[in-house]
């Protein structure tokens, strides 16, 4: 490294001139200059060697993760909102939410709290994923799953999800996301360019996406929330986790790709374990349908890096955190999402097997 730095620096015209001048100076000055140049070469070599390992620090008063000191006691049935924040009483319709690919409406409960009600196949896996992610310290939305809810005042026709609404406003399998007072969304953050890139906490988040087979890693699914009080002023959240616990990528049917026990069971977790880096299978390459959609194909291919080339030590760190969760806690995450006893048992078994793979690295 020293000889490489010397050869590069000597090629600079200014340094070349200084070499010529040095030849006519007294020997004592020549020795002193040589020592100074050697120190400069050494400093350059150290900088070149160290720069690839520089870690980006998060901005002041912003966070993506916090130490879960109470990890072994965390209640994964209720998640980050706890029992006290769950919805109360009858819900009333506010307006339709047209964002995203799944039907959603805004509602209010009897306490006046506003909620986003997501219908369809993503409701169950999103709830379980949010609770599991929160368990190991990541900021998440306050998500609650309700097997059936009645909403007053739903208009006769909605642009999406009308087929999921029964008479008298009854809706089955709904994920309710609480709108927290004093907190507002101020934008989205990018997987490739964010204040926490290359930190251990960010790499741990990448591991969690692979563990849960969360494959729909679009930047618009990430949110930055600004908070008026309590903890950091800004928190970075993966706000859409519906494409979890199914296949490792986009599938022909939504039912296979999201919250599908059979798909999750037959998917491979770790792709390659090297001495320094670990590659995971999720997210995977696009399904064949994307090969006729060039923009979609490129977009999906660019997502794969999130699960690739993650430092081994950061992977082991996340595995250690996850290993502190009990079987009961993991079961509670899936129980909170309305899965059957059989599904709860099998999903939990798969998650624990994956945690064991991480701890054995």
N, C-alpha and C positions, 0 to 999 in steps of 0.2 A: 504493500500500500504506500510506503514511504517513497520508494523509487517511482511509482506511478505519479504521486503528487509532485515529486521533484521534476519529472520530465514534462508535466503539464505546465508547471509554473515557469520553468526555464524557457519555454516556448514563447512566453509573453514578452513583447519588445522592451518593456520597461525593465523587467528583470534581466533580460539579456544585456541591456546597457549597464546595469549595475554590476554585472559580472565583469565586464570589460574595465570598468572604473576600479574595481576591487583589485585587479592585477597590479596596479601601480601604487597602491597604498602600502604603508609600512606593514610588516608582518603582524604586529600586535593588533592593528585595526582590522587586518584581514581575518585574523582568528576570531575577533569579536563579531564581525559581520557574519562569518560562517556559523557561529553559534546562534545568532539571531535568526538566520535563514533556516537553520535546522529546527529551531523552535517553531518557526512559521510553518514549515513542512509538516511537523508533527501535529500542530493544531489543525491544519487542513485535513490530514489523514484521519484524525479523530472525528472531525466533523463529517467527513464523507462516510465513515463507518457508522456513525451514530444516527445520522439524519433519517434513514428509513424507519427507525424504530421510534421516532418522535410520536407521542400520543397527543391527540387533540383533546383539549379540555373543554368541558361544557361552559356556556356563558354563565356569568354571575346571576343568581336568582332564577335559574332554570334547571330543570332536572328531567331525566327519563326513568330514573330508578332511585329507590331509597332502601336503606338497609332494613330487611325484615327481621328485626330483633325478636319478634314474637312469632316467628315462622311456625314453630311446632304447635302454637295455640290458635293460629288463624282459622277463622270459620269460613270454609270454602263453600258452604251451602248458601250463605248470603253475600259473600264477596266483599268488595271494597265499601259498599254502602252500608253493610251491616243490617241487622234486623230492623233497626229503627227507621231506616230510610225506605223500606219497601212501600209500594203503593197502597193507598187506603181507600176503601169504599168504591162507589160507582165512578166510572170514567165517562167523561163527556168529550165529544169530538170538537177539535179546534180547526184543523185544516189538513189537507193532504200534503205529504212530503214527497216531492218528485225526484229527489236525489237518489243515486245508486241504482242497482239493478233489481232490488227486491221491493215489494210493495210496503209502504210505511205511511202512518198517519200520526199527527200530533194530537195528544189528548191531555186532559187535566183530571186529577183525582179530586176527591172531596175536600182535600186540604189546600187545593189551588196549585199543587205542584204540577209542572208541565213534564210530559213524557213523550218519547218517540216510541211508537208501537210498531215493531217490525213483524210482519207475517211471513209465513212460508218456511222453506226448508232450512234457512239459516238460523232460525230462532234458537234451536237447541244447541247446536255446536258453538254458536257465538257466546252463549251464557257460560257454558263449561270452560271455554277457552279463556274468557275474561277472568273468571274466578281463579283458574290455575295460574295465569300470568301474574295476577295480583299477589298470589301466595308467595312468589319468590321476589317480590319487591318492585315490580313495574307498575307505573301509573296506568290505570284503566278507567273506562266508563263504569258507572254504577248500573249494572245490568241485572234484571230479575226476569225469570221465566214464569209465565202463568199458563197452565194447561187450558184454561177457558176464561174469557173475560167478556163482559157486556159493556158496550159503548153507546151512550145516548147521543142522538142527533146526527148519526152518520147519514150523509145525503144519499138519495136513491142510486146515484151512479158515481163511481170513482174511476179515475183513469187506470188504476192498477189495483188488483187484489179484490175486485168485486166478487169473484167466485169463491173467495175464502170467508166471506161474511154471511152468516146465517140470519134467519129472521130475528128481529128484535135486537139487532146489533151484536149478536154473539159471534165471537171469534175464538177459534181453538189454536193452541200453540203459538203464543205471542211472547216476544222478547220486549220488555219495557226498559228503555234507557232514560234515566233520570236527568233532567236539566237542572244542574246544581246552581242554586242562588249565589250570585257573586262571581260566577265563572262564565266566561264567554269564549267561543272559538274565534281565534284571530288569524287562522291560516292553516296550511298543511306543511308538513315537513317531508323531506326527500330521503329515501334510503341511501342514495349515493352521496348526498351532500347535506350533512346536518352537523350541529355543533358537537355531537358525541361520537362521531366516526372514529373508529380504531380504538375506542376505549373498551375496557373489559366489560362494562355494563352494556354497551351497544352490541358487542359480540355475543354476550349472553342472550340478548334478545333474539339474535339470529338463530341461536341454538334452540330457543323456545319455539320459534316458528317451524323449525324442522321437526322438533319433537311432536308438535301438534298437527303436522302436515298442513300448516297454514300456507297456502300457495298463491292466493290472490293478493300479491304484495304490490299493489299500485300505490303511488304516492298520495293519490286522493283519498285513500283509506286511512291516512295518518292525520292526526289533528294536533294543533298547538292550542292549548287553553291558557287564557290569562285569568289569574285568580286574584281577588282583592285581599284575601287573608288566609293564613294557615299554610305554613311551609313555603316552598319556592313560588315565586310570582308567576312563572310559566312552567307548564308541564307538557311533555311530549308523549303522545299516546297513540298506539295502534287502535284506531277507533272502529274498525270493521274487521271482525275476526270470524265472520260467518263461514268462510271457506276453510274450515278446519275439520280434523278427525274423519277424513274421507280419503280420497286419492291424493297423490303427491302433486297433482296438477289438474288442469282443466280436463273434464271428461265429457263424454257424449251426453250424459244426463246429470242434472243437478243432484238428483237423489243419490248417485254414486259418489259424487265429488265432495259432498258436505255432510258430515255427521253420519257417515255410513260405516257401521261396525265391520262389515265384511271387507270393504275396501281398505279400511285402516289396518285391519289384521294382516292382510296380504301385501301390504306395502313394505318395502325395505327401508330401514332407517339410515344407517351409515353407509355411505358409498365407498369411501376410502379413508383409511386411518394411516397417516404418515407420521414420521417422527416429530414433526413440528406443526403440521396443519391437519385438520379434519375436514372432509367433504361429506355433506349430507345429500340425500336423494331429493328432498323437498326444498324449494320448488323444482319441479322437473321441466323437461322440454315440453313444448305445446303438444296438444293432441293433434291428430292428423287433420282435423277440421280447419286448423289454423294455416295449413300449408296452401290454402286457396285465399287466405287473407294475409297478404304480405305485411301490412302495418301491424296487424295483431300478432303475427308470427315473430316479428322483430321485437315487439314489446315484451312478449312472453320469454323470448330467449334472453333478453337483458335482465330479467328478474332472477335468473338461476344463480348469479353470483352471490346472492344473499345467503345461500346455504353452502357455499364453497369456500375453501381456503381460510377456515377459521382457526386461529391459534389454538393449539392443543391445550395449553394451560388455561385459556379462557373457557374452553369446552369443559374441562375437568372442574373448574370453579363452579360452573352452572350445575354440573352433575352433583357436586357436593351439596349445593343448596337444595336441589330437588330431593336428594336422599334423606333430608331431614323431615320430609313430609310423611305422615303415616298413611297406611292403606285407607284408613277411615276418612282422612281428609280428602284424598283423591276421589274416593267414592262419593263424598259429599258434593264435589264439583260436578259430577255427572248426575247425581240425584237432583241437584238444583235445576238442572236443565230438562227434567221431565223424562229421562230415559227409564226404560223398564228395569226391574231387578237384574234380569239376565244381561242386558246391555251394560248396566252399571258395573257389574262384576267383570265382564270381559274387557270393556274399555280400560278399567283400572288395571287389570293384569297386563295389558299391552303397554300402558304408560310406565308401569313399574319395570317391565322388561327393558324398556328403552332407557330408563334411568340407570339400571344396572349396567347397560352397555357403556354409558357415559362414565360411570364410576370406575370401570375396569380399564379405561384407556391408560 
